[in-house]
């Protein structure tokens, strides 16, 4: 996945929008009781390997992995932050206990997760782009290409670097906005970029370039890449999120919804014999209500983690103190208010582009909602 992080950006997509995934099909499935029960029955049988009518922690792992993948997380074990989210997803099913999960519990949690995903897609739909070389050609043909290429050369030029390295670094500077698929994707590298580079250098030495040489060869390389994209178009899933605090503000202004979410959050945290809980569980509760406040899960976006950490410091979340229900809800609202104020002062824009591979040979079928169609765009 290629991610672009920034503050208050407004990047425009030039590539062809062929479809929009907005979560409607997922919501319709969950709300159709008969269809959803059939869906759960099928998925439960897939996971229940010992056929005892319950799911162990081990049997739930494929479901947890699929949900993480659907949220755009790296594989389990790749990052402590993403592993934290995987653990929380598992805890949604098991409530933090080693007991097995019944079909009824599995249905209820899966329903909540899918509806949350559908709400997220409605708010931040995924735009499917078809990159076929046309936009890349427009980039090369436009009057400002040479100045942009010079700027790229000034960024990638290093002492004694050969032309091939400069060109590869130059390609990495291009984005979907230039008509270039994510250069970090292994398929794009092996099927588009490397063959184009090999063709370019088939009959010439790999010397240290001047600026003029770089400009000429960069244009030639992009022409070859354009030809590769014409023959092998790349489908890219594009998402954009602007976290500006407006979602938190709406939630804080809706007392009925906020109280309902706070009640649910309090109900799920572990408590001692005095009906108190540790402040540290405020993190878990924030993740529980994040979607309703248009916030990402903790650990998903570094810049948002910094905002949340500042809010956690405000309430001394790691002081180990046990608090009652009233204090717990009060502190959770203070955390939300702090996040809102920080984002209102400095919004965070996140854009990502992921190559859609067909077939997805490594993906499980747990979250293959039948059938999730997409809405065509003009």
Long-range contacts (C-beta under 8 A, 24 or more apart in sequence): 1-72, 1-182, 1-184, 1-185, 1-352, 1-353, 1-354, 2-175, 2-176, 2-182, 2-183, 2-184, 2-185, 2-352, 2-353, 2-354, 3-350, 3-351, 3-352, 3-353, 4-175, 4-350, 4-351, 4-352, 4-353, 5-301, 5-302, 5-303, 5-348, 5-349, 5-350, 5-351, 6-349, 6-351, 7-346, 7-347, 7-348, 7-349, 8-242, 8-347, 8-349, 9-349, 9-351, 10-349, 11-177, 11-240, 11-351, 12-177, 13-127, 13-129, 13-176, 13-177, 13-238, 14-135, 14-138, 14-176, 14-177, 14-178, 14-179, 15-129, 15-130, 15-131, 15-135, 15-176, 15-179, 15-236, 15-238, 16-129, 16-130, 16-131, 16-132, 16-134, 16-135, 17-127, 17-128, 17-129, 17-377, 18-128, 18-129, 18-130, 18-235, 18-376, 18-377, 19-127, 19-128, 19-374, 19-375, 19-376, 19-377, 20-125, 20-126, 20-127, 20-128, 20-374, 20-375, 20-377, 21-121, 21-125, 21-126, 21-128, 21-237, 21-372, 21-374, 21-375, 22-121, 22-122, 22-125, 22-126, 22-375, 23-117, 23-118, 23-119, 23-120, 23-121, 23-122, 23-125, 24-118, 24-122, 24-375, 25-369, 25-371, 25-372, 25-373, 26-114, 26-115, 26-117, 26-118, 26-121, 26-369, 26-372, 27-115, 27-118, 27-119, 27-122, 29-114, 29-369, 29-370, 30-111, 30-114, 30-115, 30-118, 36-107, 36-111, 37-107, 39-369, 39-370, 40-103, 40-106, 40-107, 40-110, 41-103, 43-110, 43-366, 44-103, 44-106, 44-107, 46-365, 46-366, 47-366, 52-100, 53-102, 53-103, 54-100, 54-101, 54-102, 54-103, 55-93, 55-100, 55-101, 55-106, 56-100, 57-90, 57-94, 57-98, 60-90, 60-93, 60-94, 60-101, 61-90, 62-364, 62-366, 63-93, 63-110, 63-366, 64-89, 64-90, 64-93, 65-364, 66-363, 66-364, 66-366, 66-367, 67-113, 67-366, 67-367, 69-363, 69-367, 70-117, 70-367, 71-117, 71-297, 71-300, 72-300, 72-352, 72-354, 73-300, 79-299, 81-298, 81-299, 81-300, 81-305, 82-299, 82-300, 84-298, 84-299, 85-287, 85-297, 85-298, 85-299, 85-300, 88-284, 88-287, 88-297, 89-113, 91-284, 95-268, 96-270, 114-367, 114-369, 116-291, 119-291, 120-291, 123-247, 123-294, 124-239, 124-240, 124-241, 125-239, 126-237, 126-238, 126-239, 127-237, 127-238, 127-239, 127-377, 128-235, 128-236, 128-237, 128-238, 128-356, 128-374, 129-176, 129-235, 129-236, 129-237, 129-238, 129-353, 130-233, 130-234, 130-235, 130-236, 131-176, 131-179, 131-180, 131-181, 131-229, 131-233, 131-234, 131-235, 131-236, 132-229, 132-230, 132-233, 132-234, 133-179, 133-225, 133-226, 133-227, 133-228, 133-229, 133-230, 133-233, 134-179, 135-178, 135-179, 136-178, 136-179, 136-180, 136-222, 136-225, 136-226, 136-229, 137-179, 137-226, 138-179, 139-174, 139-178, 139-179, 139-222, 140-219, 140-222, 140-223, 140-226, 145-219, 146-215, 149-214, 149-215, 149-218, 149-219, 150-211, 150-215, 152-218, 153-211, 153-214, 153-215, 153-218, 157-214, 160-208, 161-208, 162-206, 162-207, 162-208, 162-209, 163-206, 163-207, 163-208, 163-209, 163-213, 163-214, 163-217, 164-197, 164-201, 164-206, 166-209, 166-214, 167-197, 167-200, 167-214, 167-217, 167-218, 167-221, 168-193, 168-197, 170-214, 170-218, 171-221, 171-225, 175-353, 176-236, 176-238, 176-353, 179-229, 180-225, 181-229, 181-234, 181-236, 181-353, 181-355, 182-236, 182-353, 182-354, 182-355, 185-354, 185-355, 187-355, 187-357, 188-234, 188-355, 191-228, 191-232, 192-225, 192-228, 192-229, 192-232, 192-234, 193-225, 195-228, 196-221, 196-224, 196-225, 196-228, 197-221, 199-224, 200-224, 234-355, 235-355, 235-356, 235-358, 236-353, 236-354, 236-355, 236-356, 237-353, 237-354, 237-355, 237-356, 238-351, 238-352, 238-353, 239-351, 239-352, 240-349, 240-350, 240-351, 241-296, 241-349, 241-350, 241-351, 242-347, 242-348, 242-349, 242-350, 243-294, 243-295, 243-296, 243-304, 243-343, 243-347, 243-348, 243-349, 243-350, 244-343, 244-344, 244-347, 244-348, 245-339, 245-340, 245-341, 245-342, 245-343, 245-344, 245-347, 246-294, 247-292, 247-293, 247-294, 247-295, 248-293, 248-294, 248-295, 248-336, 248-337, 248-339, 248-340, 248-343, 249-340, 249-344, 250-294, 251-289, 251-292, 251-293, 251-336, 252-333, 252-336, 252-337, 252-340, 257-292, 258-333, 261-288, 261-289, 261-292, 262-289, 262-329, 262-332, 262-333, 264-288, 265-289, 265-332, 266-325, 266-328, 266-329, 269-328, 272-322, 274-322, 274-324, 275-324, 275-325, 276-322, 276-323, 276-324, 277-322, 277-323, 277-328, 278-320, 278-321, 278-322, 278-323, 279-315, 279-316, 279-317, 279-318, 279-319, 279-320, 279-321, 279-322, 279-323, 279-331, 280-317, 280-318, 280-320, 282-312, 282-315, 282-317, 282-328, 282-331, 282-332, 282-335, 283-312, 283-317, 285-328, 285-332, 286-332, 286-335, 286-336, 289-332, 293-336, 293-339, 295-339, 301-348, 301-350, 303-348, 303-350, 304-348, 307-339, 307-342, 307-343, 307-348, 308-335, 308-339, 310-338, 310-342, 311-335, 311-336, 311-338, 311-339, 311-342, 314-338
